[in-house]
Amino acid sequence: MTQGIYKVIKNEKLTETVYRMVLEGDTSALTAPGQFVNLTVEGCYLRRPISVFDWDDTTVTIIYKVVGEGTEKMSEWKDGSKADVLVGLGNGFDVAKSGDKPLLIGGGVGIPPLYGLCKRLVAEGKKPTVILGFNKADEIFCKEDFLAAGAETIITTVDGSVGIKGFVTDAMKNLDYTYFYTCGPMPMFRAIEKTAQGGGEYSFEERMGCGFGACMGCSCKTKYGNKRICKDGPVLQREEIIW
């Protein structure tokens, strides 16, 4: 984990409530797709944990949804603004378990951490299939990013306005895959758990106090004892989760 003052290079609106922000600074602590950053927002007591979408040697890209005071203020940051950021938090996904045909399943703002994973898997010669779940057409984002990364990309919408009508599990049923990775809301996780075959990993969205394991505020029970989502997660193996 590193902490520093990062410069906002870009803060663009993708949909009515979703933004993409590029921050310039030290990215050396980012080692695995699925890690996250924690940003200080002026006027807010707690930092805001946001999943990493992508990174390179000098920049980190995040995608976030405006859901409250903190993210509303973030959406107003201009190019050149400075942000106090903790970088390289969490454990990330284990790509060694993917097999040749991994399945990536994202719902809403659970989609961003899957992009770095997708790029890593493609770079290793794997052939990932990605399912992106939304409520309706005007909420869709990042489809083109996954296609450009080289993944077969399937869209589901609850209202049927684009792609498969229904939920991500409706797209999963007839697919052949070696392992799955997913990030999204808990109701989606419960549905996936009833549908998925074989091994997999769940990246949990959780309210966090500190973001690095000190406060124990995001602890959850697993088959192997209590784990902190921010430190021991956010990625947990399918077999260890107590539903």
Secondary structure as the mmCIF struct_conf table of DSSP 4:
data_model
#
loop_
_struct_conf.conf_type_id
_struct_conf.id
_struct_conf.beg_label_comp_id
_struct_conf.beg_label_asym_id
_struct_conf.beg_label_seq_id
_struct_conf.end_label_comp_id
_struct_conf.end_label_asym_id
_struct_conf.end_label_seq_id
STRN STRN1 THR A 2 LYS A 13
BEND BEND1 THR A 15 THR A 17
STRN STRN2 VAL A 18 GLU A 24
BEND BEND2 GLY A 25 GLY A 25
TURN_TY1_P TURN_TY1_P1 SER A 28 ALA A 29
BEND BEND3 ALA A 32 ALA A 32
TURN_TY1_P TURN_TY1_P2 PRO A 33 GLY A 34
STRN STRN3 PHE A 36 LEU A 39
TURN_TY1_P TURN_TY1_P3 GLU A 42 GLY A 43
BEND BEND4 TYR A 45 LEU A 46
STRN STRN4 ARG A 48 TRP A 55
BEND BEND5 ASP A 57 THR A 58
STRN STRN5 THR A 59 LYS A 65
BEND BEND6 GLY A 68 GLY A 68
HELX_RH_AL_P HELX_RH_AL_P1 GLU A 69 MET A 74
TURN_TY1_P TURN_TY1_P4 SER A 75 GLU A 76
HELX_LH_PP_P HELX_LH_PP_P1 TRP A 77 LYS A 78
TURN_TY1_P TURN_TY1_P5 ASP A 79 GLY A 80
STRN STRN6 LYS A 82 LEU A 89
BEND BEND7 GLY A 90 GLY A 90
HELX_RH_3T_P HELX_RH_3T_P1 VAL A 95 LYS A 97
BEND BEND8 ASP A 100 LYS A 101
STRN STRN7 PRO A 102 GLY A 107
HELX_RH_3T_P HELX_RH_3T_P2 GLY A 108 GLY A 110
BEND BEND9 ILE A 111 ILE A 111
HELX_RH_AL_P HELX_RH_AL_P2 PRO A 112 ALA A 123
TURN_TY1_P TURN_TY1_P6 GLU A 124 GLY A 125
STRN STRN8 THR A 129 PHE A 134
BEND BEND10 ASN A 135 LYS A 136
HELX_RH_3T_P HELX_RH_3T_P3 ALA A 137 GLU A 139
BEND BEND11 CYS A 142 CYS A 142
HELX_RH_AL_P HELX_RH_AL_P3 LYS A 143 ALA A 149
TURN_TY1_P TURN_TY1_P7 GLY A 150 GLY A 150
STRN STRN9 GLU A 152 THR A 157
TURN_TY1_P TURN_TY1_P8 VAL A 158 ASP A 159
BEND BEND12 GLY A 160 GLY A 163
STRN STRN10 ILE A 164 LYS A 165
BEND BEND13 GLY A 166 GLY A 166
HELX_RH_AL_P HELX_RH_AL_P4 VAL A 168 MET A 172
TURN_TY1_P TURN_TY1_P9 LYS A 173 ASN A 174
BEND BEND14 THR A 178 THR A 178
STRN STRN11 TYR A 179 GLY A 184
HELX_RH_AL_P HELX_RH_AL_P5 MET A 186 THR A 195
BEND BEND15 GLY A 198 GLY A 198
STRN STRN12 GLY A 200 PHE A 204
BEND BEND16 GLY A 209 CYS A 215
TURN_TY1_P TURN_TY1_P10 GLY A 217 CYS A 218
STRN STRN13 SER A 219 THR A 222
TURN_TY1_P TURN_TY1_P11 LYS A 223 TYR A 224
STRN STRN14 GLY A 225 ARG A 228
TURN_TY1_P TURN_TY1_P12 ILE A 229 ASP A 232
BEND BEND17 PRO A 234 PRO A 234
STRN STRN15 VAL A 235 GLN A 237
HELX_RH_3T_P HELX_RH_3T_P4 ARG A 238 GLU A 240
STRN STRN16 ILE A 241 ILE A 241
#
